[in-house]
Structure formats: structure tokens, C-alpha cells
Amino acid sequence: MEEQQPISACVEKWDFNWLLHRAAQRVGAAFADEAAKFGISPRGQLVLQALTNEEGQRTQLKLGAMLGLDKTTLMSELDKLERIGLIMRVPDPKDRRVRTPVITDKGRDLQKRAGDALAEIERSLRARFTHEEMAVVRKALIDLADGDAPVHGSCL
């Protein structure tokens, strides 16, 4: 992919919203590039991580609510993960319409390797800041994320 040259009007734009958006683009792109090396998306990694770390099994509906993913987005991601053998959907014995996604051994292994690689990306991004600066950045982002208005969209 050809690298785009910055547009001077954008480079000169330093308002808060633009800076947050641009930072999110760069971090998101780094995570997407790394996750793609494992044949998944960052959202796929998020789903696998949720399935790995969960205390009890969750239905597709509950998983979507937990991750902030609408039904269409979640089903698409689950379809991709199932197609490559990283998850399977188990029917509920009490209600055939209900499915519970379960991570496979292959999915658990890939999630661990991809998770480690993504953690390294995060460490490299955090290394640009001192410990004190990172604490301030993290607190500011948490404060912004914990706003009063309802959150729309997914966590990715």
C-alpha cells in the first residue's frame, strides 16, 4: 500500500478532536496490521480474548452486549472465526435458536500468540512516554471514556 503524504491543512490542524481521531487511526492501524499477520482483525482478537477470559459461557447476544457489538457486526466476526476453526457455536439444549460461541484449542493458541504480539505493539507505543506521562494520558482517556452520555458503537 502506498504511503499517503500528509495534507498541509491537516498537519496544521491541532484541535482536540482531530488529535484524538488521528491518534486512534495510527494505533488502530498498527493493531490491524499486526492482527492481520494472524489472519484475524483486532475485533476478532477481541472476541477471542473475551471467549478465553470468560468465567462462564455467554450466548451470542450476551457476548455482543458485553463487547458493545451490534448483532450484524458480531455475527459477521463469529462467521469468520468459525470458518477458520477458531471458534464453534454450540446450540443451547433448552432452546435451539440460541447459540453459545466457544473458543477452540486452535483459537486459544492463536489468541495467545496474537495477544502477545499486540501487547508488544502497545508496549512500543507506550515507550514513547515516561511512566508519569503515560499515567496522565491513561487518566485523561479514562475520564473521557467515562462520560455521562450513553456510548454508541463497539469498543473497536
Solvent accessible surface area in square Angstrom, and as a share of the most:
residue,aa,sasa,rsa
1,M,241,1.08
2,E,155,0.70
3,E,146,0.65
4,Q,162,0.72
5,Q,145,0.65
6,P,92,0.58
7,I,117,0.59
8,S,78,0.50
9,A,71,0.55
10,C,53,0.32
11,V,69,0.40
12,E,126,0.57
13,K,102,0.43
14,W,164,0.57
15,D,67,0.35
16,F,128,0.53
17,N,113,0.58
18,W,49,0.17
19,L,68,0.34
20,L,67,0.33
21,H,100,0.45
22,R,85,0.31
23,A,54,0.42
24,A,67,0.52
25,Q,80,0.36
26,R,153,0.56
27,V,62,0.36
28,G,36,0.34
29,A,52,0.41
30,A,31,0.24
31,F,42,0.18
32,A,40,0.31
33,D,95,0.49
34,E,25,0.11
35,A,0,0.00
36,A,65,0.50
37,K,150,0.63
38,F,44,0.18
39,G,56,0.53
40,I,16,0.08
41,S,38,0.25
42,P,29,0.18
43,R,67,0.25
44,G,0,0.00
45,Q,9,0.04
46,L,40,0.20
47,V,0,0.00
48,L,0,0.00
49,Q,77,0.34
50,A,10,0.08
51,L,13,0.07
52,T,40,0.23
53,N,96,0.49
54,E,33,0.15
55,E,162,0.72
56,G,43,0.41
57,Q,134,0.60
58,R,61,0.22
59,T,31,0.18
60,Q,25,0.11
61,L,141,0.70
62,K,127,0.54
63,L,0,0.00
64,G,4,0.04
65,A,84,0.65
66,M,84,0.37
67,L,12,0.06
68,G,33,0.32
69,L,10,0.05
70,D,87,0.45
71,K,145,0.61
72,T,108,0.63
73,T,36,0.21
74,L,3,0.01
75,M,41,0.18
76,S,50,0.32
77,E,11,0.05
78,L,0,0.00
79,D,57,0.30
80,K,96,0.40
81,L,2,0.01
82,E,65,0.29
83,R,176,0.64
84,I,76,0.38
85,G,30,0.28
86,L,1,0.01
87,I,3,0.01
88,M,99,0.44
89,R,46,0.17
90,V,59,0.34
91,P,73,0.46
92,D,41,0.21
93,P,136,0.86
94,K,191,0.81
95,D,40,0.21
96,R,210,0.77
97,R,206,0.75
98,V,44,0.25
99,R,87,0.32
100,T,17,0.10
101,P,3,0.02
102,V,34,0.19
103,I,11,0.06
104,T,31,0.18
105,D,125,0.65
106,K,119,0.50
107,G,0,0.00
108,R,107,0.39
109,D,77,0.40
110,L,17,0.09
111,Q,21,0.09
112,K,121,0.51
113,R,118,0.43
114,A,0,0.00
115,G,19,0.19
116,D,71,0.37
117,A,21,0.16
118,L,14,0.07
119,A,39,0.30
120,E,93,0.42
121,I,38,0.19
122,E,69,0.31
123,R,132,0.48
124,S,60,0.39
125,L,48,0.24
126,R,88,0.32
127,A,82,0.63
128,R,186,0.68
129,F,90,0.38
130,T,73,0.42
131,H,151,0.68
132,E,119,0.53
133,E,84,0.38
134,M,34,0.15
135,A,54,0.42
136,V,103,0.59
137,V,48,0.27
138,R,127,0.46
139,K,129,0.55
140,A,47,0.37
141,L,86,0.43
142,I,81,0.41
143,D,80,0.41
144,L,93,0.46
145,A,72,0.56
146,D,105,0.55
147,G,51,0.49
148,D,156,0.81
149,A,76,0.59
150,P,102,0.64
151,V,124,0.71
152,H,157,0.70
153,G,59,0.57
154,S,36,0.23
155,C,80,0.48
156,L,100,0.50
